[in-house]
């Protein structure tokens, strides 16, 4: 038991540092890494104080109210675990959904620093480039407006990146009005229809984001597959946990 506690504490510490790293390196602080750090801290606390916590649990179990509290706590934990498993399964299923041949790639925007694409946006652009190289007859829509702190629209930053890599400009259509994922999909659909492009689309975004983007594409009546980018390992847990909240909100609201 002593070794299990030590291993558990080390696992908790590693997870805490993993979620804390995006804040240290890039100043990223969102519900994803905050949740991760809290859960990791609670794991470390549990491993450190396991005998005392078990003693409290046994004392609670001896009376009806305490037993109800223990059962309720276990039920809540099991529901949260089940929810995470279901959401993760949805993410994996959608991220591996193969697009139809020569589907129109729709590249969803992400943060731009001045005129420089963020790491997450570069990861999406690398996936878009690979898709366009593999499907020379396909075209793409780069979707994203200009936000705070951005000197150019996200669409323009993506257009520049792709053309500098050698993708012919005639294959790239810019959608520069959108401010969120829902608008990315809706305005991209309008642009696709206006230009007579293939309405079967390949959603190009971060792998954890494909499911929620796919839900929005379905609402717009679009047939889709995914060409996901690969998120840097030091960033993935933070954005993955944040996306769990976003998916739950999508289901509820």
MARKOLKE-935274 format. One record per residue (C-alpha): residue in three letters; y, z, x. Coordinates in steps of 0.2 Angstrom, whole numbers, padded with zeros to 4 digits, always signed. Each point is the difference from the previous one (the first is absolute). Example, Ala and Ser with C-alpha at 12.3 -4.5 7.8 and 13.67 -1.06 7.14 Angstrom:
<pts>
ALA-0022+0039+0062
SER+0017-0003+0006
</pts>
This chain:
<pts>
UNK+0000+0000+0000
UNK+0012+0004+0014
UNK-0002-0018+0007
UNK+0002-0007-0017
UNK+0017+0009-0001
UNK+0005-0006+0017
UNK-0004-0018-0004
UNK+0008+0001-0017
UNK+0016+0007+0008
UNK+0000-0014+0013
UNK-0002-0013-0014
UNK+0014+0008-0010
UNK+0011+0000+0016
UNK-0004-0018+0004
UNK+0004-0006-0018
UNK+0017+0010+0000
UNK+0005-0008+0016
UNK-0005-0017-0007
UNK+0011+0002-0015
UNK+0014+0007+0010
UNK+0000-0014+0013
UNK+0009-0013-0011
UNK+0014+0013-0002
UNK+0002+0003+0019
UNK-0002-0019+0005
UNK+0009-0009-0015
UNK+0009+0014-0010
UNK-0011-0004-0015
UNK-0001+0015-0012
UNK-0007-0004-0017
UNK-0012+0008-0013
UNK-0015-0008+0010
UNK+0002+0010+0016
UNK+0007+0015-0008
UNK-0015+0001-0011
UNK-0011-0003+0015
UNK+0008+0013+0011
UNK-0002+0013-0014
UNK-0018-0004-0003
UNK-0004+0001+0019
UNK+0010+0016+0001
UNK-0010+0008-0014
UNK-0016-0006+0008
UNK+0005+0009+0016
UNK+0005+0015-0009
UNK-0017+0001-0009
UNK-0010-0002+0016
UNK+0010+0013+0008
UNK-0001+0013-0014
UNK-0017-0005-0007
UNK-0008+0017-0001
UNK+0016+0008-0009
UNK+0001-0015-0012
UNK-0018+0002-0004
UNK+0002+0018-0003
UNK+0014-0003-0012
UNK-0010-0013-0009
UNK-0015+0012-0002
UNK+0012+0013-0007
UNK+0007-0012-0013
UNK-0017-0006-0005
UNK-0004+0018-0006
UNK+0011-0001-0015
UNK+0002-0013-0014
UNK+0018-0005+0003
UNK-0004-0002+0019
UNK-0015-0010-0003
UNK+0010-0011-0012
UNK+0013-0003+0014
UNK-0014-0004+0013
UNK-0008-0012-0012
UNK+0016-0008-0005
UNK+0005-0002+0019
UNK-0016-0009+0004
UNK+0001-0011-0015
UNK+0018-0005+0005
UNK-0006-0004+0018
UNK-0015-0010-0006
UNK+0012-0010-0012
UNK+0012-0004+0015
UNK-0015-0005+0011
UNK-0007-0011-0014
UNK+0017-0008-0003
UNK+0003-0004+0019
UNK-0018-0008+0000
UNK+0004-0011-0015
UNK+0017-0005+0006
UNK-0007-0004+0018
UNK-0014-0010-0008
UNK+0013-0010-0009
UNK+0010-0003+0016
UNK-0015-0006+0009
UNK-0006-0011-0014
UNK+0017-0009-0001
UNK+0003-0002+0018
UNK-0016-0009+0002
UNK+0003-0012-0014
UNK-0001-0017+0007
UNK+0014-0012-0006
UNK-0003-0017-0007
UNK+0000-0015+0012
UNK+0018-0004+0005
UNK+0008+0013-0011
UNK+0018+0003+0001
UNK+0003+0015+0012
UNK+0013+0012-0006
UNK+0006+0012+0014
UNK+0007+0016-0007
UNK+0015+0006+0009
UNK+0002+0017+0010
UNK+0013+0008+0010
UNK+0011-0010+0012
UNK+0011+0009+0013
UNK+0015-0011+0002
UNK-0008-0017+0002
UNK-0016+0007+0007
UNK-0016+0002-0011
UNK-0008+0017+0000
UNK-0017+0003+0007
UNK-0007+0000-0018
UNK+0008-0017-0003
UNK-0006-0008+0016
UNK-0018+0005-0005
UNK+0003-0009-0016
UNK+0007-0015+0008
UNK-0014-0001+0013
UNK-0012+0000-0015
UNK+0011-0014-0008
UNK+0000-0010+0016
UNK-0019+0001+0001
UNK-0002-0005-0018
UNK+0011-0015+0002
UNK-0008-0006+0016
UNK-0017+0001-0008
UNK+0006-0009-0016
UNK+0011-0014+0007
UNK+0003-0007-0018
UNK+0006+0017-0007
UNK+0019+0005-0001
UNK+0007+0018-0001
UNK+0014+0009-0009
UNK+0008+0014+0010
UNK+0007+0012-0012
UNK+0013+0014+0003
UNK+0019+0003-0003
UNK+0012+0008+0012
UNK+0000+0019+0000
UNK+0011+0014+0008
UNK+0001-0002+0018
UNK-0007-0018+0000
UNK+0011-0013+0007
UNK-0011-0014-0008
UNK-0011-0001-0014
UNK-0018+0005+0002
UNK-0005-0018-0005
UNK+0012-0008+0013
UNK-0007+0012+0014
UNK-0018-0006-0005
UNK+0005-0018+0000
UNK+0007+0001+0017
UNK-0015+0009+0007
UNK-0012-0013-0007
UNK+0010-0015+0005
UNK+0002+0007+0018
UNK-0019+0001+0000
UNK-0002-0018-0004
UNK-0002+0000-0019
UNK+0009-0016-0007
UNK+0015+0006-0010
UNK-0005-0012-0014
UNK-0015+0011-0004
UNK+0011+0016-0002
UNK+0010+0004-0016
UNK+0012+0015+0000
UNK+0002+0012-0015
UNK+0015+0011+0005
UNK+0004+0010-0016
UNK-0014+0012-0002
UNK+0002+0019+0004
UNK-0018+0007-0003
UNK-0018-0006-0002
UNK+0002-0004-0018
UNK+0015-0011+0003
UNK-0009-0008+0015
UNK-0014-0006-0012
UNK+0011-0005-0015
UNK+0013-0010+0010
UNK-0013-0008+0011
UNK-0009-0006-0016
UNK+0016-0008-0006
UNK+0003-0008+0017
UNK-0018-0007+0000
UNK+0002-0007-0017
UNK+0017-0008+0003
UNK-0007-0009+0015
UNK-0017-0005-0007
UNK-0010+0010+0012
UNK-0018+0006-0002
UNK+0001+0015-0012
UNK-0016+0007+0008
UNK+0007+0012+0013
UNK-0005+0009+0016
UNK+0009+0017+0000
UNK+0005+0004+0018
UNK+0004+0018+0002
UNK-0007+0016+0008
UNK-0018+0003-0004
UNK+0003+0016-0009
UNK+0013-0009-0011
UNK-0010-0014-0006
UNK-0007+0009-0015
UNK+0017+0005-0008
UNK+0007-0017+0004
UNK-0015-0008-0008
UNK+0003+0010-0016
UNK+0017-0007-0001
UNK-0006-0018+0003
UNK-0012+0002-0014
UNK+0014+0006-0012
UNK+0009-0016+0005
UNK-0015-0010-0004
UNK-0004-0006+0018
UNK-0017-0003+0007
UNK+0000+0009+0017
UNK-0010+0004+0016
UNK+0006+0010+0015
UNK+0004-0004+0018
UNK+0004+0017+0006
UNK+0009+0005+0016
UNK-0008+0014+0011
UNK+0010+0016+0001
UNK+0002+0009+0016
UNK-0012+0014+0001
UNK+0013+0013+0003
UNK+0009-0005-0015
UNK-0014-0003-0012
UNK-0004+0017-0006
UNK+0018+0004-0005
UNK+0002-0016-0010
UNK-0017+0001-0007
UNK+0003+0017-0008
UNK+0017-0006-0006
UNK-0008-0014-0008
UNK-0012+0011-0009
UNK+0014+0008-0009
UNK+0008-0017-0004
UNK-0016-0006-0008
UNK-0002+0016-0010
UNK+0018-0003-0006
UNK-0004-0018-0004
UNK-0015+0005-0011
UNK+0010+0014-0009
UNK+0016-0009-0003
</pts>
